[in-house]
Amino acid sequence: MVTGIVFYVLAITLLAFSFFTDMAKTGKALRKAWKSLESILPQFLGIIVLIGIVLAVFDPNTVQRLIGSSSEAKEWIEKAIRQSPDDAGSGHI
């Protein structure tokens, strides 16, 4: 929790520094970041809702059995992240 607070304080401090250094550039960067967030948000919310439904329907033992042990789950997630968009339709990870 402390690490999160440190990162928030650091981000706010650097944003304030940027704002006072060049208000126009900071405003432009914030608008660009907001547009990017708006484009990602529907997919992100869909994933959060799907995970919420899975966790509400299945008990933890079933989820662990489906995903595997923690090391297997870690490998599964790493493989999914490393998969390139070109490989998405091939069925190979």
Phi, psi and omega in degrees: 000322180295321179299318178299317179297318179299316180294321177296315179298317178298315180296317180294319179297313180293325176295318178296318177299315179296320181297317181284336178285310181210097184298321183295313180296319180295317178298317179296318179295320179294321177295319179295319178295321179295317178298319179297316178298318179298326181284331182272333189304317180300316179293319181297314179295323177299317179294317179297318179296317179299315178296320178298318179295315179299316180290332179282326184277317185258146175281163184302325180295320179293318179297317179296321179294321180291317183277322183111186179290170185299322180290323177293319179297321179297315178296320180298317180292318179299319179295321179294323180289319182287345182294128181277157178301332179292331181274353188301322183271352186279340181083001179254139178248000000 
